[in-house]
Amino acid sequence: MAEVAFCDSTGMQALLAARTAMLGRGRTVRLVAPGQQLARLLRITGLEQIFGVYPDRQTALRALTER
Protein backbone atom coordinates (compact mmCIF):
# COMPACT_ATOMS: atom_id res chain seq x y z
CA MET A 1 0.00 0.00 0.00
CA ALA A 2 3.03 2.29 0.19
CA GLU A 3 2.50 3.38 -3.40
CA VAL A 4 -1.11 4.47 -2.81
CA ALA A 5 -1.06 8.26 -2.80
CA PHE A 6 -4.81 8.85 -2.53
CA CYS A 7 -7.81 6.83 -1.41
CA ASP A 8 -11.40 8.01 -1.23
CA SER A 9 -14.70 6.22 -0.57
CA THR A 10 -14.47 4.42 -3.92
CA GLY A 11 -11.07 3.03 -2.99
CA MET A 12 -12.34 2.00 0.43
CA GLN A 13 -15.28 0.23 -1.22
CA ALA A 14 -12.84 -1.64 -3.48
CA LEU A 15 -10.81 -2.75 -0.46
CA LEU A 16 -13.96 -3.92 1.32
CA ALA A 17 -15.14 -5.78 -1.82
CA ALA A 18 -11.76 -7.53 -2.03
CA ARG A 19 -12.02 -8.48 1.63
CA THR A 20 -15.53 -9.86 1.15
CA ALA A 21 -14.43 -11.86 -1.89
CA MET A 22 -11.45 -13.30 -0.03
CA LEU A 23 -13.49 -14.17 3.06
CA GLY A 24 -15.80 -16.15 0.78
CA ARG A 25 -12.75 -18.20 -0.22
CA GLY A 26 -11.54 -18.67 3.33
CA ARG A 27 -8.79 -16.07 2.86
CA THR A 28 -8.02 -12.71 4.43
CA VAL A 29 -6.74 -9.34 3.28
CA ARG A 30 -3.91 -7.62 5.14
CA LEU A 31 -2.73 -4.11 4.35
CA VAL A 32 0.99 -3.50 4.43
CA ALA A 33 2.79 -0.16 4.72
CA PRO A 34 -0.05 2.27 4.04
CA GLY A 35 0.97 5.89 3.56
CA GLN A 36 -0.03 8.54 6.09
CA GLN A 37 -3.24 9.53 4.28
CA LEU A 38 -4.48 5.98 3.94
CA ALA A 39 -3.43 5.01 7.47
CA ARG A 40 -5.34 8.01 8.84
CA LEU A 41 -8.42 7.15 6.78
CA LEU A 42 -8.32 3.54 7.97
CA ARG A 43 -7.96 4.69 11.57
CA ILE A 44 -10.79 7.26 11.35
CA THR A 45 -13.20 4.80 9.74
CA GLY A 46 -12.26 1.93 12.06
CA LEU A 47 -11.26 -0.20 9.09
CA GLU A 48 -7.75 -0.78 10.40
CA GLN A 49 -9.34 -3.21 12.88
CA ILE A 50 -11.14 -5.06 10.09
CA PHE A 51 -8.18 -5.43 7.75
CA GLY A 52 -5.19 -5.67 9.97
CA VAL A 53 -2.59 -3.08 9.07
CA TYR A 54 1.12 -3.79 9.25
CA PRO A 55 4.14 -1.50 8.90
CA ASP A 56 6.02 -3.91 6.61
CA ARG A 57 5.67 -7.24 4.83
CA GLN A 58 7.84 -9.14 7.29
CA THR A 59 5.63 -8.11 10.22
CA ALA A 60 2.48 -9.08 8.33
CA LEU A 61 3.89 -12.49 7.44
CA ARG A 62 5.04 -13.05 11.01
CA ALA A 63 1.53 -12.24 12.26
CA LEU A 64 0.09 -14.90 9.94
CA THR A 65 2.45 -17.60 11.17
CA GLU A 66 1.82 -16.73 14.83
CA ARG A 67 -1.85 -17.60 14.51
N, CA, C and O atoms as a CHARMM CRD file, in Angstrom:
* protein
*
  268
    1    1 MET  N      0.81300  -1.19200   0.00000 PROA 1      0.00000
    2    1 MET  CA     0.00000   0.00000   0.00000 PROA 1      0.00000
    3    1 MET  C      0.86200   1.26300   0.00000 PROA 1      0.00000
    4    1 MET  O      0.32500   2.36600  -0.10000 PROA 1      0.00000
    5    2 ALA  N      2.15000   1.13000   0.10700 PROA 2      0.00000
    6    2 ALA  CA     3.03500   2.29200   0.19000 PROA 2      0.00000
    7    2 ALA  C      2.95400   3.17600  -1.04500 PROA 2      0.00000
    8    2 ALA  O      3.23100   4.37300  -0.96900 PROA 2      0.00000
    9    3 GLU  N      2.58400   2.60900  -2.16100 PROA 3      0.00000
   10    3 GLU  CA     2.50500   3.37500  -3.40500 PROA 3      0.00000
   11    3 GLU  C      1.16500   4.09000  -3.58600 PROA 3      0.00000
   12    3 GLU  O      1.00900   4.87100  -4.52500 PROA 3      0.00000
   13    4 VAL  N      0.20000   3.83700  -2.70600 PROA 4      0.00000
   14    4 VAL  CA    -1.11300   4.47100  -2.81400 PROA 4      0.00000
   15    4 VAL  C     -1.01200   5.89300  -2.28100 PROA 4      0.00000
   16    4 VAL  O     -0.78300   6.10900  -1.09100 PROA 4      0.00000
   17    5 ALA  N     -1.18500   6.85600  -3.17800 PROA 5      0.00000
   18    5 ALA  CA    -1.05900   8.26400  -2.79700 PROA 5      0.00000
   19    5 ALA  C     -2.39400   8.86800  -2.37300 PROA 5      0.00000
   20    5 ALA  O     -2.42200   9.85400  -1.63700 PROA 5      0.00000
   21    6 PHE  N     -3.49500   8.28500  -2.83100 PROA 6      0.00000
   22    6 PHE  CA    -4.81300   8.84600  -2.53200 PROA 6      0.00000
   23    6 PHE  C     -5.82400   7.71500  -2.46800 PROA 6      0.00000
   24    6 PHE  O     -5.77000   6.77500  -3.26100 PROA 6      0.00000
   25    7 CYS  N     -6.73800   7.80900  -1.52900 PROA 7      0.00000
   26    7 CYS  CA    -7.81100   6.82900  -1.41400 PROA 7      0.00000
   27    7 CYS  C     -9.05300   7.54900  -0.90700 PROA 7      0.00000
   28    7 CYS  O     -9.02400   8.21100   0.13000 PROA 7      0.00000
   29    8 ASP  N    -10.13500   7.41100  -1.64800 PROA 8      0.00000
   30    8 ASP  CA   -11.40100   8.01300  -1.22700 PROA 8      0.00000
   31    8 ASP  C    -12.40200   6.89500  -0.96000 PROA 8      0.00000
   32    8 ASP  O    -12.01000   5.73600  -0.81900 PROA 8      0.00000
   33    9 SER  N    -13.68200   7.22600  -0.89000 PROA 9      0.00000
   34    9 SER  CA   -14.69700   6.22500  -0.56700 PROA 9      0.00000
   35    9 SER  C    -14.75700   5.12100  -1.61800 PROA 9      0.00000
   36    9 SER  O    -15.06000   3.97400  -1.28800 PROA 9      0.00000
   37   10 THR  N    -14.47500   5.44600  -2.86900 PROA 10     0.00000
   38   10 THR  CA   -14.46900   4.42400  -3.91500 PROA 10     0.00000
   39   10 THR  C    -13.34500   3.42100  -3.67500 PROA 10     0.00000
   40   10 THR  O    -13.54000   2.21500  -3.82900 PROA 10     0.00000
   41   11 GLY  N    -12.18800   3.91200  -3.30300 PROA 11     0.00000
   42   11 GLY  CA   -11.06900   3.02700  -2.98600 PROA 11     0.00000
   43   11 GLY  C    -11.35600   2.17000  -1.76800 PROA 11     0.00000
   44   11 GLY  O    -11.00900   0.98900  -1.74000 PROA 11     0.00000
   45   12 MET  N    -11.98800   2.75800  -0.76200 PROA 12     0.00000
   46   12 MET  CA   -12.34000   1.99500   0.43100 PROA 12     0.00000
   47   12 MET  C    -13.34900   0.90800   0.09000 PROA 12     0.00000
   48   12 MET  O    -13.26400  -0.20600   0.60600 PROA 12     0.00000
   49   13 GLN  N    -14.30600   1.22900  -0.78100 PROA 13     0.00000
   50   13 GLN  CA   -15.28000   0.23000  -1.21900 PROA 13     0.00000
   51   13 GLN  C    -14.58600  -0.91200  -1.95200 PROA 13     0.00000
   52   13 GLN  O    -14.96200  -2.07200  -1.78000 PROA 13     0.00000
   53   14 ALA  N    -13.58200  -0.60400  -2.76400 PROA 14     0.00000
   54   14 ALA  CA   -12.84100  -1.63600  -3.48000 PROA 14     0.00000
   55   14 ALA  C    -12.09400  -2.53700  -2.49200 PROA 14     0.00000
   56   14 ALA  O    -12.07000  -3.75600  -2.66000 PROA 14     0.00000
   57   15 LEU  N    -11.49200  -1.94600  -1.47300 PROA 15     0.00000
   58   15 LEU  CA   -10.80900  -2.74900  -0.45700 PROA 15     0.00000
   59   15 LEU  C    -11.79400  -3.65700   0.28000 PROA 15     0.00000
   60   15 LEU  O    -11.50400  -4.82700   0.52700 PROA 15     0.00000
   61   16 LEU  N    -12.94900  -3.11500   0.62600 PROA 16     0.00000
   62   16 LEU  CA   -13.96300  -3.91900   1.31500 PROA 16     0.00000
   63   16 LEU  C    -14.50200  -5.02600   0.42200 PROA 16     0.00000
   64   16 LEU  O    -14.75700  -6.13200   0.89900 PROA 16     0.00000
   65   17 ALA  N    -14.68000  -4.74500  -0.87600 PROA 17     0.00000
   66   17 ALA  CA   -15.13900  -5.77500  -1.81600 PROA 17     0.00000
   67   17 ALA  C    -14.10300  -6.88500  -1.93600 PROA 17     0.00000
   68   17 ALA  O    -14.46100  -8.06100  -1.99500 PROA 17     0.00000
   69   18 ALA  N    -12.82200  -6.52200  -1.97300 PROA 18     0.00000
   70   18 ALA  CA   -11.75600  -7.52800  -2.03200 PROA 18     0.00000
   71   18 ALA  C    -11.76500  -8.38100  -0.77400 PROA 18     0.00000
   72   18 ALA  O    -11.59400  -9.59800  -0.83900 PROA 18     0.00000
   73   19 ARG  N    -11.96500  -7.74300   0.36100 PROA 19     0.00000
   74   19 ARG  CA   -12.02200  -8.48000   1.62900 PROA 19     0.00000
   75   19 ARG  C    -13.19000  -9.45600   1.63300 PROA 19     0.00000
   76   19 ARG  O    -13.03400 -10.61100   2.02900 PROA 19     0.00000
   77   20 THR  N    -14.35200  -9.00000   1.19600 PROA 20     0.00000
   78   20 THR  CA   -15.53200  -9.86000   1.14700 PROA 20     0.00000
   79   20 THR  C    -15.29900 -11.04900   0.22000 PROA 20     0.00000
   80   20 THR  O    -15.64500 -12.18200   0.55500 PROA 20     0.00000
   81   21 ALA  N    -14.71600 -10.78900  -0.93600 PROA 21     0.00000
   82   21 ALA  CA   -14.42900 -11.86300  -1.88900 PROA 21     0.00000
   83   21 ALA  C    -13.45400 -12.87300  -1.29900 PROA 21     0.00000
   84   21 ALA  O    -13.63200 -14.07900  -1.47000 PROA 21     0.00000
   85   22 MET  N    -12.44300 -12.40000  -0.61500 PROA 22     0.00000
   86   22 MET  CA   -11.44500 -13.30400  -0.02900 PROA 22     0.00000
   87   22 MET  C    -12.02500 -14.09400   1.14600 PROA 22     0.00000
   88   22 MET  O    -11.71600 -15.27400   1.31200 PROA 22     0.00000
   89   23 LEU  N    -12.85300 -13.45400   1.95100 PROA 23     0.00000
   90   23 LEU  CA   -13.49200 -14.16900   3.06200 PROA 23     0.00000
   91   23 LEU  C    -14.34800 -15.31700   2.53900 PROA 23     0.00000
   92   23 LEU  O    -14.41800 -16.37800   3.15900 PROA 23     0.00000
   93   24 GLY  N    -14.99600 -15.10200   1.39900 PROA 24     0.00000
   94   24 GLY  CA   -15.79700 -16.15000   0.77500 PROA 24     0.00000
   95   24 GLY  C    -14.96300 -17.33300   0.32300 PROA 24     0.00000
   96   24 GLY  O    -15.49600 -18.42200   0.10800 PROA 24     0.00000
   97   25 ARG  N    -13.68400 -17.13500   0.17900 PROA 25     0.00000
   98   25 ARG  CA   -12.75000 -18.20000  -0.22100 PROA 25     0.00000
   99   25 ARG  C    -11.91400 -18.70200   0.95700 PROA 25     0.00000
  100   25 ARG  O    -10.97000 -19.47300   0.78500 PROA 25     0.00000
  101   26 GLY  N    -12.27900 -18.25200   2.14100 PROA 26     0.00000
  102   26 GLY  CA   -11.54000 -18.66500   3.32600 PROA 26     0.00000
  103   26 GLY  C    -10.19600 -17.97100   3.47100 PROA 26     0.00000
  104   26 GLY  O     -9.30800 -18.47000   4.16100 PROA 26     0.00000
  105   27 ARG  N    -10.04600 -16.83400   2.83200 PROA 27     0.00000
  106   27 ARG  CA    -8.78800 -16.07000   2.86500 PROA 27     0.00000
  107   27 ARG  C     -9.00400 -14.76300   3.61600 PROA 27     0.00000
  108   27 ARG  O    -10.11500 -14.45800   4.05100 PROA 27     0.00000
  109   28 THR  N     -7.94100 -14.00500   3.76000 PROA 28     0.00000
  110   28 THR  CA    -8.02000 -12.71200   4.43000 PROA 28     0.00000
  111   28 THR  C     -7.22700 -11.67800   3.64300 PROA 28     0.00000
  112   28 THR  O     -6.40700 -12.02900   2.79500 PROA 28     0.00000
  113   29 VAL  N     -7.46800 -10.43700   3.92000 PROA 29     0.00000
  114   29 VAL  CA    -6.73500  -9.34000   3.28400 PROA 29     0.00000
  115   29 VAL  C     -6.01900  -8.57700   4.38600 PROA 29     0.00000
  116   29 VAL  O     -6.63500  -8.14900   5.36300 PROA 29     0.00000
  117   30 ARG  N     -4.71900  -8.41100   4.22000 PROA 30     0.00000
  118   30 ARG  CA    -3.90600  -7.61600   5.14400 PROA 30     0.00000
  119   30 ARG  C     -3.36200  -6.43500   4.37000 PROA 30     0.00000
  120   30 ARG  O     -3.02500  -6.56900   3.19400 PROA 30     0.00000
  121   31 LEU  N     -3.27200  -5.29700   5.00200 PROA 31     0.00000
  122   31 LEU  CA    -2.73400  -4.11100   4.35400 PROA 31     0.00000
  123   31 LEU  C     -1.35100  -3.82200   4.91800 PROA 31     0.00000
  124   31 LEU  O     -1.16100  -3.73300   6.13100 PROA 31     0.00000
  125   32 VAL  N     -0.39900  -3.68000   4.01800 PROA 32     0.00000
  126   32 VAL  CA     0.99300  -3.50100   4.42700 PROA 32     0.00000
  127   32 VAL  C      1.49800  -2.12600   4.00300 PROA 32     0.00000
  128   32 VAL  O      1.33100  -1.71000   2.85600 PROA 32     0.00000
  129   33 ALA  N      2.11000  -1.44100   4.94000 PROA 33     0.00000
  130   33 ALA  CA     2.78800  -0.15700   4.71500 PROA 33     0.00000
  131   33 ALA  C      1.91700   0.90800   4.05400 PROA 33     0.00000
  132   33 ALA  O      2.30800   1.47700   3.03400 PROA 33     0.00000
  133   34 PRO  N      0.73600   1.18500   4.62300 PROA 34     0.00000
  134   34 PRO  CA    -0.05300   2.27400   4.03700 PROA 34     0.00000
  135   34 PRO  C      0.61700   3.61700   4.29600 PROA 34     0.00000
  136   34 PRO  O      1.27000   3.80200   5.32300 PROA 34     0.00000
  137   35 GLY  N      0.45900   4.53800   3.37900 PROA 35     0.00000
  138   35 GLY  CA     0.97100   5.88500   3.56300 PROA 35     0.00000
  139   35 GLY  C      0.17500   6.60500   4.64600 PROA 35     0.00000
  140   35 GLY  O     -0.82300   6.08300   5.14200 PROA 35     0.00000
  141   36 GLN  N      0.61600   7.79200   5.00700 PROA 36     0.00000
  142   36 GLN  CA    -0.02900   8.54000   6.08900 PROA 36     0.00000
  143   36 GLN  C     -1.50500   8.80700   5.82500 PROA 36     0.00000
  144   36 GLN  O     -2.33200   8.65700   6.72400 PROA 36     0.00000
  145   37 GLN  N     -1.84300   9.20200   4.59800 PROA 37     0.00000
  146   37 GLN  CA    -3.23600   9.53500   4.27500 PROA 37     0.00000
  147   37 GLN  C     -4.11900   8.30700   4.41800 PROA 37     0.00000
  148   37 GLN  O     -5.18900   8.37600   5.02400 PROA 37     0.00000
  149   38 LEU  N     -3.68700   7.20000   3.87200 PROA 38     0.00000
  150   38 LEU  CA    -4.48400   5.97700   3.94400 PROA 38     0.00000
  151   38 LEU  C     -4.54600   5.44400   5.37000 PROA 38     0.00000
  152   38 LEU  O     -5.60500   5.00400   5.81700 PROA 38     0.00000
  153   39 ALA  N     -3.44300   5.47700   6.07700 PROA 39     0.00000
  154   39 ALA  CA    -3.43300   5.01400   7.46700 PROA 39     0.00000
  155   39 ALA  C     -4.39900   5.83700   8.31600 PROA 39     0.00000
  156   39 ALA  O     -5.11800   5.29300   9.15300 PROA 39     0.00000
  157   40 ARG  N     -4.41200   7.12700   8.09800 PROA 40     0.00000
  158   40 ARG  CA    -5.33900   8.00600   8.83500 PROA 40     0.00000
  159   40 ARG  C     -6.77800   7.68200   8.49100 PROA 40     0.00000
  160   40 ARG  O     -7.62300   7.60500   9.38200 PROA 40     0.00000
  161   41 LEU  N     -7.07000   7.49100   7.21900 PROA 41     0.00000
  162   41 LEU  CA    -8.42000   7.15100   6.77600 PROA 41     0.00000
  163   41 LEU  C     -8.86900   5.81400   7.37200 PROA 41     0.00000
  164   41 LEU  O    -10.00700   5.68600   7.82400 PROA 41     0.00000
  165   42 LEU  N     -7.99000   4.83400   7.37200 PROA 42     0.00000
  166   42 LEU  CA    -8.32100   3.53600   7.96500 PROA 42     0.00000
  167   42 LEU  C     -8.58900   3.66100   9.45500 PROA 42     0.00000
  168   42 LEU  O     -9.50200   3.02600   9.98400 PROA 42     0.00000
  169   43 ARG  N     -7.79800   4.47600  10.12600 PROA 43     0.00000
  170   43 ARG  CA    -7.96400   4.68800  11.56900 PROA 43     0.00000
  171   43 ARG  C     -9.28400   5.40200  11.86700 PROA 43     0.00000
  172   43 ARG  O    -10.02600   4.98800  12.75700 PROA 43     0.00000
  173   44 ILE  N     -9.57600   6.46800  11.12600 PROA 44     0.00000
  174   44 ILE  CA   -10.79200   7.25500  11.35500 PROA 44     0.00000
  175   44 ILE  C    -12.04600   6.42800  11.12300 PROA 44     0.00000
  176   44 ILE  O    -13.01900   6.54000  11.87000 PROA 44     0.00000
  177   45 THR  N    -12.02300   5.59800  10.08900 PROA 45     0.00000
  178   45 THR  CA   -13.20400   4.79500   9.74000 PROA 45     0.00000
  179   45 THR  C    -13.30400   3.50900  10.54500 PROA 45     0.00000
  180   45 THR  O    -14.32600   2.82500  10.48800 PROA 45     0.00000
  181   46 GLY  N    -12.26000   3.17000  11.29300 PROA 46     0.00000
  182   46 GLY  CA   -12.26200   1.92800  12.05500 PROA 46     0.00000
  183   46 GLY  C    -11.90500   0.70600  11.22000 PROA 46     0.00000
  184   46 GLY  O    -11.94700  -0.42000  11.71600 PROA 46     0.00000
  185   47 LEU  N    -11.55800   0.92000   9.96500 PROA 47     0.00000
  186   47 LEU  CA   -11.26100  -0.20100   9.08600 PROA 47     0.00000
  187   47 LEU  C     -9.90000  -0.83500   9.35500 PROA 47     0.00000
  188   47 LEU  O     -9.63900  -1.94500   8.89200 PROA 47     0.00000
  189   48 GLU  N     -9.03500  -0.15800  10.08700 PROA 48     0.00000
  190   48 GLU  CA    -7.74900  -0.77600  10.40000 PROA 48     0.00000
  191   48 GLU  C     -7.95600  -2.01400  11.27200 PROA 48     0.00000
  192   48 GLU  O     -7.14400  -2.93800  11.23200 PROA 48     0.00000
  193   49 GLN  N     -9.02200  -2.04100  12.05200 PROA 49     0.00000
  194   49 GLN  CA    -9.34100  -3.20600  12.87900 PROA 49     0.00000
  195   49 GLN  C     -9.87500  -4.36400  12.03600 PROA 49     0.00000
  196   49 GLN  O     -9.66400  -5.53100  12.36700 PROA 49     0.00000
  197   50 ILE  N    -10.55500  -4.03800  10.96300 PROA 50     0.00000
  198   50 ILE  CA   -11.13800  -5.06200  10.08700 PROA 50     0.00000
  199   50 ILE  C    -10.07200  -5.70900   9.21200 PROA 50     0.00000
  200   50 ILE  O    -10.07400  -6.92600   9.03100 PROA 50     0.00000
  201   51 PHE  N     -9.17200  -4.91100   8.67300 PROA 51     0.00000
  202   51 PHE  CA    -8.18000  -5.43000   7.74500 PROA 51     0.00000
  203   51 PHE  C     -6.94200  -5.98900   8.41900 PROA 51     0.00000
  204   51 PHE  O     -6.39700  -6.99900   7.97400 PROA 51     0.00000
  205   52 GLY  N     -6.50600  -5.36700   9.45300 PROA 52     0.00000
  206   52 GLY  CA    -5.18500  -5.67500   9.97500 PROA 52     0.00000
  207   52 GLY  C     -4.19100  -4.89000   9.14300 PROA 52     0.00000
  208   52 GLY  O     -4.03700  -5.14100   7.94800 PROA 52     0.00000
  209   53 VAL  N     -3.52900  -3.96000   9.76000 PROA 53     0.00000
  210   53 VAL  CA    -2.58900  -3.08000   9.06500 PROA 53     0.00000
  211   53 VAL  C     -1.21200  -3.29400   9.67400 PROA 53     0.00000
  212   53 VAL  O     -1.04900  -3.29400  10.89400 PROA 53     0.00000
  213   54 TYR  N     -0.22400  -3.47700   8.80500 PROA 54     0.00000
  214   54 TYR  CA     1.12300  -3.78600   9.25300 PROA 54     0.00000
  215   54 TYR  C      2.12600  -2.80900   8.65300 PROA 54     0.00000
  216   54 TYR  O      1.94700  -2.35200   7.52400 PROA 54     0.00000
  217   55 PRO  N      3.17400  -2.48800   9.39500 PROA 55     0.00000
  218   55 PRO  CA     4.13700  -1.50100   8.90000 PROA 55     0.00000
  219   55 PRO  C      5.01000  -2.00900   7.75300 PROA 55     0.00000
  220   55 PRO  O      5.51200  -1.22100   6.95200 PROA 55     0.00000
  221   56 ASP  N      5.18900  -3.34000   7.67800 PROA 56     0.00000
  222   56 ASP  CA     6.01500  -3.90700   6.60900 PROA 56     0.00000
  223   56 ASP  C      5.59100  -5.35500   6.35000 PROA 56     0.00000
  224   56 ASP  O      4.85500  -5.95000   7.13800 PROA 56     0.00000
  225   57 ARG  N      6.06200  -5.90000   5.25100 PROA 57     0.00000
  226   57 ARG  CA     5.66700  -7.24500   4.82600 PROA 57     0.00000
  227   57 ARG  C      6.11300  -8.30300   5.83800 PROA 57     0.00000
  228   57 ARG  O      5.36400  -9.23100   6.14200 PROA 57     0.00000
  229   58 GLN  N      7.30900  -8.16300   6.34500 PROA 58     0.00000
  230   58 GLN  CA     7.83900  -9.13800   7.29300 PROA 58     0.00000
  231   58 GLN  C      6.95000  -9.24200   8.54300 PROA 58     0.00000
  232   58 GLN  O      6.68500 -10.34100   9.03200 PROA 58     0.00000
  233   59 THR  N      6.50700  -8.11900   9.04200 PROA 59     0.00000
  234   59 THR  CA     5.63500  -8.10500  10.21700 PROA 59     0.00000
  235   59 THR  C      4.29800  -8.76000   9.89700 PROA 59     0.00000
  236   59 THR  O      3.76900  -9.51900  10.70900 PROA 59     0.00000
  237   60 ALA  N      3.75300  -8.47600   8.73000 PROA 60     0.00000
  238   60 ALA  CA     2.48400  -9.08300   8.33100 PROA 60     0.00000
  239   60 ALA  C      2.61000 -10.59300   8.20200 PROA 60     0.00000
  240   60 ALA  O      1.73600 -11.32900   8.66200 PROA 60     0.00000
  241   61 LEU  N      3.67900 -11.06100   7.58600 PROA 61     0.00000
  242   61 LEU  CA     3.88700 -12.49400   7.44300 PROA 61     0.00000
  243   61 LEU  C      4.09800 -13.16700   8.79300 PROA 61     0.00000
  244   61 LEU  O      3.60400 -14.27000   9.02700 PROA 61     0.00000
  245   62 ARG  N      4.82100 -12.51200   9.66400 PROA 62     0.00000
  246   62 ARG  CA     5.04300 -13.05400  11.00500 PROA 62     0.00000
  247   62 ARG  C      3.71300 -13.18200  11.75100 PROA 62     0.00000
  248   62 ARG  O      3.49700 -14.16900  12.45500 PROA 62     0.00000
  249   63 ALA  N      2.82900 -12.20700  11.60900 PROA 63     0.00000
  250   63 ALA  CA     1.52500 -12.24400  12.26300 PROA 63     0.00000
  251   63 ALA  C      0.70200 -13.42200  11.75100 PROA 63     0.00000
  252   63 ALA  O     -0.04900 -14.02800  12.51500 PROA 63     0.00000
  253   64 LEU  N      0.83400 -13.74900  10.48300 PROA 64     0.00000
  254   64 LEU  CA     0.09300 -14.89900   9.93900 PROA 64     0.00000
  255   64 LEU  C      0.60000 -16.22200  10.48900 PROA 64     0.00000
  256   64 LEU  O     -0.19100 -17.13100  10.74200 PROA 64     0.00000
  257   65 THR  N      1.89000 -16.34000  10.67300 PROA 65     0.00000
  258   65 THR  CA     2.45100 -17.59700  11.16700 PROA 65     0.00000
  259   65 THR  C      2.26600 -17.76400  12.66800 PROA 65     0.00000
  260   65 THR  O      2.34100 -18.88300  13.17600 PROA 65     0.00000
  261   66 GLU  N      2.02500 -16.67300  13.38500 PROA 66     0.00000
  262   66 GLU  CA     1.82200 -16.73200  14.83300 PROA 66     0.00000
  263   66 GLU  C      0.41500 -17.17200  15.19700 PROA 66     0.00000
  264   66 GLU  O      0.14200 -17.46900  16.36000 PROA 66     0.00000
  265   67 ARG  N     -0.46500 -17.21700  14.23700 PROA 67     0.00000
  266   67 ARG  CA    -1.85300 -17.60300  14.51200 PROA 67     0.00000
  267   67 ARG  C     -1.89700 -19.02200  14.85000 PROA 67     0.00000
  268   67 ARG  O     -2.97100 -19.56000  15.11900 PROA 67     0.00000
